[in-house]
Amino acid sequence: MHTSEQADQKLQAILQGSTPVLLDFSAEWCGPCKQLAPILKDVKAKTGDKVRILKIDVDKNPKLSQEWQISGVPTLMLFKEGKLLWRQSGVMPAHQLLQVLQQHVG
């Protein structure tokens, strides 16, 4: 079993990598988060290994949510090599999200 500190370190290591990482801050009780799930699945199918998508439950990770000032869910954050490239709250269509990813990661 991982402690939250080990999990934080693992996440930081992933975010520092050269593969772009899209974080999806969501919650079980959040309706729009449920709408976003198939959109992210579609985006993953179209981007393959070019982008890593990680879902973070704000209720299970309150420290992380507070650290990154997540005030509403869903919130998407795009990282590459440890840098935050883009952030947006709310649901967006797959084609729009794909455009954002292409702009930032090619």
PyMOL commands that set and color helices and strands:
alter all, ss='L'
color gray80, all
select helices_A, chain A and resi 4-16+31-50+62-67+94-105
alter helices_A, ss='H'
color red, helices_A
select strands_A, chain A and resi 21-26+52-57+75-80+83-89
alter strands_A, ss='S'
color yellow, strands_A
deselect
rebuild
show_as cartoon
